[in-house]
């Protein structure tokens, strides 16, 4: 009985590790896609856009974005691509971003 539990637990751990490795592999495949945020003054990268740099005194910096912010929503929608985030930010006067910062959600209006 204990052996069966041990085997089941080992299988669960291996399954979780396989999921983690798969997620990391996907992230690595898409990490090279970059959008130069010249309009917003930010550079974004990753599956969910992550702010990797800010132009000093650029629109993103003035709006309160920080390096490391993960952009989870743009005007209430999950971004499908980095290009979509850039297009949305460039085409509107005000864009509401929901960003994850230090484990908490914060709203930023650009």
Backbone torsions as a table, in degrees:
resi	resn	phi	psi	omega
1	UNK	NA	-45.5	178.5
2	UNK	-66.5	-35.3	178.7
3	UNK	-63.8	-40.1	179.0
4	UNK	-63.4	-42.4	177.4
5	UNK	-62.9	-41.6	-179.9
6	UNK	-64.7	-42.4	178.1
7	UNK	-65.1	-43.2	179.1
8	UNK	-61.9	-42.6	180.0
9	UNK	-65.3	-41.6	178.5
10	UNK	-62.5	-40.0	178.7
11	UNK	-64.4	-39.3	178.2
12	UNK	-64.4	-43.4	179.8
13	UNK	-63.7	-43.9	178.4
14	UNK	-63.0	-39.0	178.1
15	UNK	-64.3	-42.3	178.5
16	UNK	-65.0	-40.1	177.8
17	UNK	-64.0	-39.8	178.4
18	UNK	-62.7	-41.0	177.3
19	UNK	-63.5	-42.2	179.8
20	UNK	-64.2	-45.0	179.2
21	UNK	-63.0	-40.7	177.6
22	UNK	-62.6	-43.2	179.2
23	UNK	-64.2	-41.8	178.2
24	UNK	-65.7	-37.4	177.8
25	UNK	-64.6	-43.0	177.4
26	UNK	-62.5	-42.5	179.0
27	UNK	-61.4	-41.7	179.7
28	UNK	-64.8	-36.8	179.3
29	UNK	-64.2	-34.9	-175.2
30	UNK	-99.8	-4.1	-175.4
31	UNK	-68.4	-23.0	-178.3
32	UNK	-79.9	-9.1	177.4
33	UNK	-75.7	117.5	-179.1
34	UNK	-122.1	147.8	171.4
35	UNK	-121.9	123.0	177.0
36	UNK	-78.9	112.8	-175.7
37	UNK	-84.0	53.9	-178.2
38	UNK	-63.3	-30.7	179.0
39	UNK	-69.3	-41.4	-175.5
40	UNK	-97.1	-13.8	-177.5
41	UNK	78.6	28.9	178.8
42	UNK	-139.9	148.6	172.8
43	UNK	-108.2	132.9	-175.8
44	UNK	-119.5	148.0	177.7
45	UNK	-153.2	157.1	173.3
46	UNK	107.4	177.1	178.8
47	UNK	-66.5	-57.2	166.5
48	UNK	-92.6	130.5	-175.3
49	UNK	-57.8	130.5	176.9
50	UNK	-118.2	131.4	177.6
51	UNK	-73.0	117.1	-177.7
52	UNK	-104.9	-18.3	175.7
53	UNK	-159.5	157.6	178.3
54	UNK	-131.1	141.8	172.9
55	UNK	-81.6	126.2	-179.5
56	UNK	-55.5	128.0	179.1
57	UNK	65.3	14.8	175.1
58	UNK	-76.5	174.1	-177.3
59	UNK	-58.6	-41.3	-179.2
60	UNK	-66.0	-42.2	177.8
61	UNK	-63.0	-46.2	-180.0
62	UNK	-64.7	-32.6	-179.2
63	UNK	-75.4	-17.2	177.8
64	UNK	107.0	7.6	174.6
65	UNK	-66.3	149.9	178.4
66	UNK	-128.6	151.7	174.4
67	UNK	-59.3	132.6	-178.0
68	UNK	100.2	-14.4	177.1
69	UNK	-62.9	134.7	176.0
70	UNK	-101.9	120.5	-178.6
71	UNK	-84.5	108.7	-177.1
72	UNK	-94.0	-29.3	-179.8
73	UNK	-144.7	142.9	175.3
74	UNK	-123.1	115.1	-174.9
75	UNK	50.8	42.5	175.0
76	UNK	83.7	0.0	-178.1
77	UNK	-117.6	144.4	175.3
78	UNK	-70.8	125.9	-178.8
79	UNK	-67.2	136.3	179.5
80	UNK	-88.7	-20.3	-179.9
81	UNK	-159.1	164.4	175.6
82	UNK	-66.3	-37.4	179.4
83	UNK	-62.3	-37.2	178.8
84	UNK	-63.1	-41.1	178.8
85	UNK	-61.8	-48.0	-178.8
86	UNK	-62.4	-44.0	179.6
87	UNK	-62.1	-44.1	-178.9
88	UNK	-62.9	-44.5	-178.7
89	UNK	-67.0	-33.5	-178.7
90	UNK	-78.2	-26.7	-172.4
91	UNK	-91.9	-11.2	-176.7
92	UNK	-118.8	149.8	176.9
93	UNK	-70.2	-42.3	178.4
94	UNK	-128.9	129.9	177.9
95	UNK	-126.2	130.7	178.5
96	UNK	-94.8	121.0	178.2
97	UNK	-109.3	135.5	169.9
98	UNK	-102.2	114.7	-177.2
99	UNK	-116.7	144.8	174.1
100	UNK	-96.4	122.3	-177.4
101	UNK	-134.4	123.3	179.5
102	UNK	52.2	38.0	177.1
103	UNK	82.9	0.0	-178.6
104	UNK	-121.7	149.6	175.8
105	UNK	-83.5	139.2	176.3
106	UNK	-136.6	145.1	176.0
107	UNK	-96.4	136.1	177.6
108	UNK	-129.0	128.8	177.3
109	UNK	-103.3	123.4	178.9
110	UNK	-112.3	NA	NA
